[in-house]
Amino acid sequence: MPFTFFHWFLSLLLQTCFMLLDPVALFVGSVIIDIEGIASIFLFRELNLPLHGPFHSFLGALVSGFLVGLCSWLFFRSVLPFII
């Protein structure tokens, strides 16, 4: 089910349990997991890839979450001093 909000619910649950987590990074990370399914349907249709690819595994979600968190941290670290 690639176009659902199931991943957003888990992100919201993590945000309410652990207030130190960045909500923007959590939501972007959950959308990236859904983009994999969208890409397999529309872009790689002739390859017959499964909807739930490597990002839907624990290791894939861990790696993508780490990369999104790192990018979010670097972005806000470089932009926030100019805003405040």
VENSUL-V914917 format. One record per residue. RES is the residue in one letter. NEAR is the number of other ideal C-beta (glycine too) atoms within 8 Angstrom. Layout:
# VENSUL-V914917
RES:NEAR
RES:NEAR
This chain:
# VENSUL-V914917
M:5
P:10
F:6
T:7
F:5
F:7
H:11
W:9
F:8
L:9
S:13
L:9
L:8
L:10
Q:11
T:6
C:5
F:6
M:5
L:3
L:9
D:9
P:8
V:7
A:13
L:13
F:10
V:10
G:14
S:12
V:9
I:11
I:13
D:12
I:8
E:13
G:13
I:10
A:9
S:14
I:9
F:5
L:6
F:7
R:8
E:4
L:6
N:4
L:7
P:5
L:9
H:5
G:11
P:7
F:10
H:9
S:7
F:5
L:7
G:11
A:12
L:8
V:8
S:12
G:9
F:8
L:8
V:12
G:11
L:8
C:9
S:12
W:10
L:8
F:8
F:9
R:7
S:7
V:8
L:8
P:6
F:5
I:5
I:4
